[in-house]
Amino acid sequence: VQKFMADGFKYIRIQQGGYGAVGAPADKPDFKAAGFGGESDNYMNERTYLKSVPKMFEVVRKQCGEEVELLHDIHERVQPIDAINMIKQVEEYRPFFIEDPFSPENMKWFAQLRQATSVPLAMGELFNNINEFKEPMINQWFDFIRIHVSQIGGITPAMKVARLGEWFGIRTAWHGPGDVSPVGHAAHAHIDLAVWNFGIQEAVQFSDKMKEVFSGCPTMNKGYMSVNEVPGLGVDINEKEAAKYPIGTKSNWQVRKADGTIIRP
């Protein structure tokens, strides 16, 4: 966190070894000792995670002060009632927002969470159409729109959701991890510049190899994203360079409990 602060970042997500607490537990899970599950399957100890997140916030706040805004992504990987309890515990450390406390099929739990805490909430990364936003936004169940723009259908549907959010005081926070291309990140920035209810933008710093494939990549400086003034999104693809990096099939997204039970998503 202090390294990112030194680079000028003011909004920093804090995790533990990956999404949820993947990679944090030192003990070997029972399912791997028993020899089943995929070789790359990850292990998450829910109880360890639920106890350690409030401690993580406490330590970071103590070491880094009140000026930095802290975010955390639960990634829907705990039971709804446990998520509510944990979020109540971190409220005193003033998170900027907590993301994805519940899966899309558990949206009704947001009503209970709103009654339990004033911590700002973010949701929407796993939504697949704009109609999924109507009820939670009208009821103001969350504060930040975490749309994965290509998953929702592109710029036009994302703009529609952003306009709906404007009516209810809900801000944008488009989903922009490292597996979103520079084209996608540029699209995020262009939408951000066009809406009234911009909140925050997740972004990455692109490698030299990425810049060789994609000309016109958005740039980061002191926590701010900049895009160029080339017509369109301003990013082009060098297909000859891209051919050097064939698509792989390896995935390490499968997460299990100690007994091998799959943890979604």
LUMTOR-620373 format. One line per 8 residues: number of its first residue (from 1); their letters; for each residue x, y, z of N, C-alpha, C. Coordinates in steps of 0.02 Angstrom, whole numbers, padded with zeros to 5 digits. Example, Ala and Ser with C-alpha at 12.3 -4.5 7.8 and 13.67 -1.06 7.14 Angstrom:
1> as> 00660,-00284,00390,00615,-00225,00390,00660,-00165,00390 ~ 00642,-00112,00354,00684,-00053,00357,00645,00002,00394 $
This chain:
1> vqkfmadg> 00042,-00060,00000,00000,00000,00000,00044,00062,00000 ~ 00095,00063,00042,00139,00121,00045,00176,00133,-00021 ~ 00192,00079,-00057,00224,00087,-00122,00178,00122,-00171 ~ 00115,00101,-00173,00067,00133,-00218,00055,00205,-00197 ~ 00052,00217,-00133,00044,00286,-00109,00102,00330,-00132 ~ 00162,00302,-00129,00221,00340,-00151,00218,00356,-00225 ~ 00184,00313,-00263,00176,00325,-00335,00118,00372,-00351 ~ 00084,00395,-00300,00031,00444,-00310,-00040,00417,-00309 $
9> fkyiriqq> -00048,00352,-00297,-00115,00323,-00296,-00150,00340,-00230 ~ -00213,00359,-00235,-00251,00379,-00177,-00307,00330,-00160 ~ -00321,00284,-00206,-00374,00234,-00196,-00342,00166,-00209 ~ -00338,00124,-00157,-00299,00062,-00162,-00340,00004,-00135 ~ -00345,-00049,-00175,-00381,-00109,-00152,-00332,-00153,-00113 ~ -00354,-00177,-00056,-00312,-00220,-00014,-00344,-00289,-00011 ~ -00304,-00341,-00026,-00326,-00410,-00027,-00276,-00452,00013 ~ -00287,-00517,00014,-00243,-00563,00050,-00224,-00622,00005 $
17> ggygavga> -00169,-00615,-00030,-00146,-00670,-00071,-00189,-00684,-00132 ~ -00233,-00638,-00150,-00278,-00648,-00207,-00348,-00629,-00188 ~ -00397,-00646,-00229,-00466,-00631,-00213,-00489,-00673,-00154 ~ -00527,-00641,-00110,-00543,-00675,-00047,-00478,-00684,-00010 ~ -00467,-00743,00016,-00403,-00756,00050,-00366,-00812,00014 ~ -00377,-00818,-00051,-00342,-00870,-00089,-00267,-00860,-00084 ~ -00232,-00912,-00065,-00160,-00908,-00060,-00135,-00887,00008 ~ -00179,-00862,00052,-00158,-00839,00117,-00144,-00896,00167 $
25> padkpdfk> -00188,-00947,00171,-00176,-01000,00221,-00112,-01039,00206 ~ -00074,-01053,00258,-00011,-01089,00250,-00022,-01165,00250 ~ -00077,-01188,00281,-00087,-01260,00286,-00111,-01290,00220 ~ -00095,-01354,00210,-00115,-01388,00149,-00186,-01413,00156 ~ -00230,-01399,00108,-00300,-01419,00115,-00309,-01495,00109 ~ -00361,-01519,00140,-00374,-01591,00141,-00384,-01619,00070 ~ -00417,-01580,00026,-00433,-01608,-00040,-00370,-01621,-00081 ~ -00318,-01581,-00071,-00256,-01594,-00108,-00218,-01652,-00078 $
33> aagfgges> -00221,-01657,-00011,-00189,-01715,00021,-00222,-01780,00000 ~ -00288,-01776,-00014,-00325,-01836,-00034,-00316,-01851,-00108 ~ -00286,-01804,-00145,-00270,-01818,-00215,-00325,-01805,-00264 ~ -00373,-01762,-00247,-00424,-01746,-00297,-00428,-01670,-00307 ~ -00465,-01650,-00359,-00465,-01580,-00379,-00410,-01567,-00429 ~ -00415,-01512,-00465,-00365,-01495,-00515,-00300,-01472,-00484 ~ -00246,-01481,-00521,-00180,-01462,-00496,-00176,-01388,-00478 ~ -00210,-01347,-00518,-00207,-01274,-00507,-00263,-01248,-00463 $
41> dnymnert> -00305,-01292,-00436,-00360,-01270,-00393,-00333,-01235,-00331 ~ -00364,-01180,-00313,-00344,-01141,-00255,-00384,-01161,-00193 ~ -00356,-01146,-00136,-00388,-01161,-00072,-00405,-01097,-00036 ~ -00465,-01094,-00008,-00485,-01037,00032,-00514,-01061,00098 ~ -00486,-01038,00153,-00512,-01052,00219,-00557,-00994,00240 ~ -00622,-01006,00237,-00670,-00952,00250,-00663,-00921,00319 ~ -00653,-00963,00370,-00649,-00937,00438,-00587,-00893,00447 ~ -00531,-00916,00418,-00470,-00875,00421,-00481,-00808,00387 $
49> ylksvpkm> -00512,-00810,00329,-00526,-00749,00291,-00569,-00701,00331 ~ -00624,-00725,00359,-00671,-00682,00394,-00640,-00650,00456 ~ -00594,-00685,00488,-00560,-00657,00547,-00504,-00609,00528 ~ -00472,-00621,00472,-00412,-00583,00456,-00425,-00517,00419 ~ -00481,-00512,00384,-00494,-00450,00347,-00500,-00389,00393 ~ -00539,-00392,00447,-00540,-00334,00493,-00471,-00317,00520 ~ -00430,-00368,00535,-00363,-00356,00559,-00320,-00322,00505 ~ -00330,-00343,00442,-00294,-00313,00387,-00310,-00238,00382 $
57> fevvrkqc> -00374,-00221,00385,-00394,-00151,00382,-00364,-00112,00440 ~ -00365,-00142,00499,-00338,-00108,00558,-00265,-00092,00549 ~ -00226,-00140,00526,-00154,-00131,00518,-00139,-00079,00464 ~ -00173,-00085,00407,-00160,-00038,00352,-00178,00033,00372 ~ -00235,00042,00406,-00254,00109,00429,-00201,00137,00478 ~ -00177,00094,00522,-00127,00116,00572,-00062,00136,00538 ~ -00041,00097,00488,00023,00109,00456,00020,00164,00403 ~ -00038,00171,00370,-00042,00216,00312,-00084,00278,00324 $
65> geevellh> -00119,00282,00380,-00156,00342,00396,-00224,00346,00364 ~ -00255,00404,00371,-00324,00415,00349,-00330,00445,00279 ~ -00274,00465,00249,-00278,00500,00185,-00293,00453,00127 ~ -00270,00391,00131,-00280,00344,00077,-00349,00311,00083 ~ -00381,00301,00025,-00446,00267,00023,-00434,00192,00011 ~ -00464,00150,00052,-00453,00077,00048,-00515,00042,00022 ~ -00505,-00006,-00023,-00559,-00045,-00052,-00544,-00119,-00041 ~ -00597,-00160,-00043,-00587,-00232,-00035,-00641,-00269,-00075 $
73> dihervqp> -00622,-00324,-00105,-00666,-00365,-00146,-00677,-00432,-00113 ~ -00738,-00446,-00090,-00755,-00511,-00061,-00762,-00564,-00114 ~ -00783,-00545,-00173,-00789,-00590,-00230,-00841,-00645,-00218 ~ -00892,-00630,-00180,-00950,-00674,-00166,-00929,-00741,-00136 ~ -00873,-00745,-00102,-00847,-00811,-00083,-00861,-00832,-00011 ~ -00905,-00796,00023,-00925,-00817,00090,-01001,-00817,00094 ~ -01028,-00847,00146,-01100,-00848,00156,-01125,-00776,00168 ~ -01185,-00760,00142,-01210,-00691,00149,-01210,-00664,00221 $
81> idainmik> -01231,-00704,00269,-01234,-00680,00338,-01164,-00667,00365 ~ -01115,-00707,00343,-01045,-00696,00364,-01018,-00632,00332 ~ -01037,-00618,00270,-01015,-00556,00237,-01042,-00495,00274 ~ -01105,-00498,00295,-01134,-00442,00332,-01096,-00430,00397 ~ -01083,-00483,00434,-01047,-00477,00497,-00977,-00447,00487 ~ -00942,-00470,00436,-00874,-00446,00424,-00874,-00372,00403 ~ -00921,-00353,00361,-00924,-00283,00339,-00939,-00237,00397 ~ -00981,-00259,00443,-00995,-00219,00504,-00930,-00208,00543 $
89> qveeyrpf> -00887,-00259,00545,-00825,-00253,00583,-00775,-00204,00552 ~ -00776,-00198,00485,-00727,-00154,00453,-00753,-00082,00446 ~ -00814,-00069,00465,-00843,-00003,00457,-00801,00051,00491 ~ -00774,00037,00549,-00735,00087,00586,-00672,00109,00549 ~ -00650,00069,00500,-00589,00086,00463,-00604,00123,00398 ~ -00667,00141,00388,-00690,00185,00334,-00669,00161,00265 ~ -00691,00102,00244,-00677,00080,00175,-00710,00127,00125 ~ -00677,00138,00068,-00707,00176,00014,-00766,00138,-00015 $
97> fiedpfsp> -00756,00073,-00026,-00811,00027,-00038,-00789,-00045,-00029 ~ -00838,-00087,-00015,-00828,-00160,-00014,-00866,-00188,-00073 ~ -00832,-00230,-00112,-00860,-00254,-00175,-00885,-00325,-00170 ~ -00939,-00338,-00207,-00966,-00405,-00216,-00974,-00445,-00151 ~ -01012,-00420,-00103,-01024,-00459,-00043,-01068,-00520,-00056 ~ -01111,-00515,-00107,-01158,-00570,-00123,-01156,-00585,-00198 ~ -01175,-00646,-00215,-01180,-00666,-00285,-01245,-00637,-00314 ~ -01250,-00632,-00381,-01310,-00603,-00412,-01376,-00635,-00391 $
105> enmkwfaq> -01375,-00701,-00377,-01437,-00734,-00357,-01455,-00721,-00284 ~ -01412,-00687,-00248,-01426,-00671,-00177,-01435,-00596,-00166 ~ -01461,-00561,-00216,-01467,-00488,-00212,-01511,-00464,-00155 ~ -01561,-00503,-00135,-01607,-00481,-00082,-01570,-00469,-00016 ~ -01512,-00501,-00008,-01473,-00491,00054,-01449,-00419,00061 ~ -01446,-00382,00006,-01424,-00313,00010,-01470,-00271,00055 ~ -01534,-00288,00055,-01581,-00250,00098,-01562,-00257,00171 ~ -01542,-00317,00192,-01520,-00327,00262,-01454,-00293,00275 $
113> lrqatsvp> -01409,-00297,00226,-01343,-00266,00234,-01349,-00190,00242 ~ -01393,-00159,00204,-01403,-00087,00208,-01427,-00066,00278 ~ -01467,-00109,00309,-01492,-00093,00376,-01438,-00102,00429 ~ -01387,-00142,00414,-01336,-00159,00463,-01276,-00113,00464 ~ -01261,-00080,00407,-01199,-00041,00403,-01205,00015,00353 ~ -01163,00066,00361,-01160,00122,00314,-01100,00117,00267 ~ -01065,00061,00267,-01007,00052,00223,-01031,00055,00150 ~ -01000,00095,00107,-01018,00097,00036,-01006,00029,00003 $
121> lamgelfn> -01049,00012,-00044,-01047,-00054,-00075,-01042,-00048,-00151 ~ -01010,-00098,-00182,-01003,-00099,-00255,-01027,-00167,-00281 ~ -01059,-00167,-00339,-01088,-00229,-00366,-01097,-00222,-00441 ~ -01100,-00279,-00476,-01118,-00279,-00546,-01071,-00314,-00593 ~ -01013,-00334,-00569,-00963,-00366,-00612,-00989,-00428,-00647 ~ -01032,-00466,-00613,-01057,-00529,-00641,-01125,-00522,-00674 ~ -01153,-00462,-00676,-01217,-00452,-00710,-01207,-00459,-00785 ~ -01259,-00484,-00819,-01253,-00498,-00890,-01300,-00457,-00934 $
129> ninefkep> -01348,-00422,-00903,-01392,-00378,-00943,-01414,-00320,-00900 ~ -01435,-00267,-00932,-01450,-00205,-00897,-01510,-00212,-00851 ~ -01555,-00259,-00864,-01614,-00267,-00823,-01598,-00290,-00752 ~ -01540,-00322,-00743,-01520,-00344,-00676,-01505,-00286,-00630 ~ -01495,-00227,-00657,-01478,-00169,-00616,-01540,-00132,-00591 ~ -01597,-00143,-00622,-01655,-00101,-00608,-01676,-00102,-00535 ~ -01692,-00161,-00508,-01716,-00165,-00439,-01665,-00141,-00388 ~ -01602,-00166,-00391,-01554,-00144,-00339,-01539,-00069,-00342 $
137> minqwfdf> -01542,-00040,-00402,-01526,00031,-00406,-01585,00074,-00384 ~ -01645,00054,-00400,-01704,00090,-00376,-01707,00088,-00300 ~ -01688,00032,-00272,-01688,00024,-00199,-01624,00050,-00166 ~ -01577,00073,-00207,-01513,00100,-00183,-01476,00050,-00137 ~ -01471,-00012,-00161,-01438,-00064,-00123,-01363,-00059,-00126 ~ -01336,-00028,-00177,-01264,-00018,-00180,-01248,00051,-00206 ~ -01184,00070,-00202,-01163,00139,-00215,-01120,00147,-00278 ~ -01090,00092,-00301,-01045,00095,-00359,-01063,00040,-00408 $
145> irihvsqi> -01063,00057,-00472,-01080,00011,-00527,-01016,-00021,-00552 ~ -01010,-00087,-00542,-00948,-00122,-00560,-00958,-00163,-00624 ~ -00986,-00133,-00675,-00999,-00168,-00738,-00934,-00189,-00772 ~ -00933,-00251,-00798,-00882,-00272,-00846,-00912,-00255,-00914 ~ -00889,-00201,-00945,-00924,-00170,-01001,-00936,-00218,-01059 ~ -00886,-00259,-01077,-00897,-00306,-01132,-00948,-00359,-01114 ~ -00953,-00377,-01051,-01000,-00428,-01028,-01072,-00403,-01030 ~ -01081,-00338,-01018,-01148,-00310,-01017,-01173,-00293,-01087 $
153> ggitpamk> -01128,-00295,-01137,-01148,-00282,-01206,-01115,-00223,-01239 ~ -01069,-00190,-01203,-01032,-00135,-01235,-01048,-00067,-01207 ~ -01026,-00016,-01243,-01030,00053,-01219,-01102,00076,-01211 ~ -01145,00061,-01260,-01214,00086,-01257,-01252,00060,-01197 ~ -01253,-00006,-01183,-01288,-00030,-01123,-01256,-00002,-01059 ~ -01190,00005,-01057,-01157,00032,-00998,-01179,00104,-00986 ~ -01186,00143,-01039,-01210,00212,-01033,-01281,00214,-01005 ~ -01322,00167,-01026,-01391,00165,-01002,-01393,00152,-00927 $
161> varlgewf> -01352,00106,-00903,-01349,00092,-00832,-01322,00152,-00793 ~ -01271,00184,-00821,-01243,00243,-00789,-01295,00298,-00782 ~ -01335,00308,-00833,-01388,00359,-00831,-01440,00342,-00777 ~ -01456,00278,-00770,-01503,00257,-00718,-01472,00272,-00649 ~ -01408,00256,-00642,-01375,00269,-00579,-01375,00343,-00560 ~ -01372,00386,-00610,-01373,00458,-00597,-01435,00480,-00559 ~ -01492,00447,-00574,-01555,00464,-00541,-01554,00447,-00467 ~ -01514,00397,-00448,-01517,00371,-00380,-01452,00382,-00340 $
169> girtawhg> -01409,00424,-00366,-01348,00440,-00330,-01297,00384,-00329 ~ -01298,00342,-00380,-01252,00285,-00384,-01198,00300,-00436 ~ -01135,00292,-00417,-01080,00312,-00459,-01050,00254,-00498 ~ -01012,00270,-00550,-00980,00219,-00592,-00914,00197,-00562 ~ -00896,00134,-00575,-00831,00106,-00556,-00820,00045,-00601 ~ -00814,00057,-00666,-00810,00002,-00714,-00755,-00049,-00695 ~ -00770,-00112,-00709,-00724,-00167,-00693,-00665,-00165,-00741 ~ -00604,-00151,-00714,-00546,-00143,-00758,-00484,-00179,-00734 $
177> pgdvspvg> -00486,-00246,-00725,-00427,-00283,-00703,-00377,-00293,-00760 ~ -00324,-00330,-00746,-00271,-00340,-00794,-00290,-00381,-00855 ~ -00345,-00420,-00851,-00365,-00459,-00909,-00413,-00422,-00955 ~ -00424,-00358,-00943,-00459,-00315,-00990,-00407,-00282,-01035 ~ -00418,-00283,-01100,-00369,-00256,-01147,-00366,-00180,-01144 ~ -00313,-00151,-01172,-00310,-00077,-01176,-00370,-00047,-01212 ~ -00399,-00083,-01259,-00459,-00059,-01293,-00516,-00051,-01242 ~ -00523,-00101,-01199,-00575,-00098,-01147,-00562,-00042,-01098 $
185> haahahid> -00499,-00034,-01077,-00483,00020,-01030,-00495,00089,-01060 ~ -00480,00096,-01125,-00494,00159,-01158,-00569,00172,-01161 ~ -00608,00120,-01174,-00681,00127,-01174,-00706,00151,-01106 ~ -00678,00123,-01053,-00697,00145,-00985,-00686,00220,-00977 ~ -00627,00243,-00997,-00610,00313,-00988,-00656,00359,-01028 ~ -00673,00338,-01089,-00717,00380,-01130,-00787,00384,-01099 ~ -00812,00329,-01071,-00877,00332,-01037,-00871,00376,-00975 ~ -00817,00368,-00938,-00807,00409,-00877,-00812,00483,-00893 $
193> lavwnfgi> -00783,00503,-00949,-00782,00573,-00968,-00850,00598,-00992 ~ -00896,00551,-01006,-00960,00570,-01036,-01018,00569,-00986 ~ -01007,00543,-00926,-01063,00536,-00878,-01054,00586,-00821 ~ -01109,00603,-00789,-01109,00650,-00733,-01092,00616,-00667 ~ -01105,00551,-00663,-01099,00516,-00599,-01036,00472,-00598 ~ -00982,00496,-00627,-00919,00459,-00622,-00897,00454,-00549 ~ -00873,00394,-00531,-00850,00384,-00462,-00775,00372,-00458 ~ -00753,00316,-00484,-00683,00296,-00481,-00672,00247,-00539 $
201> qeavqfsd> -00609,00240,-00561,-00595,00195,-00616,-00538,00147,-00599 ~ -00552,00083,-00600,-00500,00032,-00592,-00457,00031,-00654 ~ -00391,00028,-00646,-00346,00031,-00703,-00283,-00009,-00689 ~ -00243,-00018,-00741,-00179,-00054,-00735,-00126,-00014,-00771 ~ -00063,-00029,-00756,-00007,00000,-00793,00017,-00053,-00843 ~ 00015,-00037,-00906,00029,-00086,-00959,00103,-00098,-00967 ~ 00120,-00162,-00981,00190,-00181,-00991,00213,-00158,-01060 ~ 00279,-00160,-01071,00307,-00142,-01136,00282,-00188,-01190 $
209> kmkevfsg> 00275,-00253,-01174,00249,-00300,-01224,00177,-00282,-01244 ~ 00137,-00263,-01195,00068,-00244,-01210,00067,-00182,-01255 ~ 00111,-00135,-01242,00113,-00074,-01282,00136,-00088,-01353 ~ 00176,-00141,-01363,00197,-00159,-01431,00138,-00187,-01471 ~ 00093,-00221,-01437,00034,-00249,-01470,-00020,-00196,-01480 ~ -00030,-00155,-01428,-00083,-00104,-01430,-00052,-00034,-01430 ~ -00057,00001,-01486,-00033,00070,-01487,-00086,00116,-01458 ~ -00064,00168,-01422,-00112,00215,-01393,-00141,00194,-01327 $
217> cptmnkgy> -00106,00151,-01290,-00131,00128,-01225,-00144,00187,-01178 ~ -00197,00184,-01139,-00205,00234,-01085,-00145,00233,-01039 ~ -00129,00289,-01010,-00071,00294,-00966,-00093,00314,-00896 ~ -00052,00296,-00846,-00065,00313,-00777,-00010,00359,-00750 ~ -00030,00411,-00714,00019,00456,-00684,-00010,00484,-00619 ~ 00024,00468,-00564,00003,00492,-00498,-00071,00476,-00482 ~ -00090,00415,-00503,-00157,00392,-00486,-00211,00413,-00534 ~ -00193,00448,-00588,-00243,00470,-00637,-00231,00435,-00704 $
225> msvnevpg> -00286,00417,-00738,-00281,00387,-00804,-00289,00441,-00857 ~ -00249,00436,-00910,-00254,00482,-00966,-00262,00443,-01031 ~ -00302,00470,-01076,-00310,00440,-01143,-00290,00492,-01195 ~ -00272,00469,-01254,-00250,00515,-01307,-00311,00546,-01343 ~ -00297,00588,-01392,-00350,00623,-01428,-00359,00597,-01498 ~ -00334,00536,-01512,-00344,00505,-01577,-00419,00489,-01585 ~ -00447,00496,-01645,-00519,00482,-01655,-00537,00411,-01632 ~ -00599,00402,-01613,-00622,00338,-01587,-00597,00328,-01516 $
233> lgvdinek> -00582,00266,-01499,-00556,00252,-01432,-00482,00267,-01426 ~ -00449,00277,-01483,-00379,00297,-01482,-00330,00240,-01474 ~ -00353,00178,-01477,-00309,00120,-01469,-00314,00076,-01531 ~ -00257,00054,-01558,-00256,00010,-01615,-00219,-00054,-01597 ~ -00229,-00106,-01638,-00200,-00172,-01625,-00151,-00190,-01680 ~ -00090,-00208,-01662,-00040,-00232,-01709,-00047,-00308,-01711 ~ -00080,-00333,-01762,-00095,-00405,-01764,-00032,-00447,-01772 ~ 00019,-00420,-01805,00082,-00457,-01812,00114,-00468,-01744 $
241> eaakypig> 00115,-00416,-01702,00143,-00423,-01635,00098,-00469,-01592 ~ 00033,-00462,-01600,-00013,-00502,-01560,-00005,-00577,-01573 ~ 00014,-00595,-01635,00022,-00665,-01652,00078,-00699,-01613 ~ 00122,-00660,-01582,00176,-00688,-01542,00151,-00716,-01476 ~ 00089,-00700,-01458,00063,-00719,-01393,-00003,-00757,-01401 ~ 00001,-00821,-01419,-00061,-00861,-01428,-00100,-00867,-01363 ~ -00165,-00874,-01370,-00208,-00880,-01312,-00195,-00947,-01276 ~ -00186,-00945,-01211,-00177,-01005,-01172,-00243,-01030,-01143 $
249> tksnwqvr> -00241,-01088,-01112,-00302,-01118,-01084,-00297,-01128,-01008 ~ -00239,-01114,-00979,-00230,-01126,-00907,-00272,-01077,-00867 ~ -00304,-01102,-00815,-00343,-01059,-00771,-00331,-01079,-00699 ~ -00326,-01030,-00655,-00319,-01045,-00583,-00375,-01012,-00544 ~ -00434,-01007,-00576,-00490,-00974,-00544,-00532,-01021,-00501 ~ -00522,-01087,-00507,-00562,-01133,-00467,-00540,-01132,-00395 ~ -00587,-01118,-00350,-00571,-01112,-00279,-00613,-01163,-00240 ~ -00582,-01195,-00191,-00615,-01246,-00151,-00605,-01235,-00076 $
257> kadgtiir> -00651,-01262,-00037,-00642,-01266,00035,-00594,-01324,00050 ~ -00577,-01332,00114,-00529,-01384,00133,-00553,-01454,00112 ~ -00620,-01465,00115,-00646,-01531,00098,-00657,-01541,00023 ~ -00640,-01490,-00016,-00647,-01495,-00089,-00710,-01464,-00117 ~ -00755,-01441,-00074,-00816,-01408,-00099,-00798,-01346,-00139 ~ -00829,-01339,-00197,-00815,-01283,-00241,-00845,-01219,-00212 ~ -00805,-01166,-00213,-00828,-01100,-00192,-00838,-01058,-00255 ~ -00898,-01035,-00266,-00911,-00994,-00325,-00888,-00922,-00314 $
265> p> -00878,-00883,-00368,-00889,-00902,-00437,-00830,-00939,-00465 $
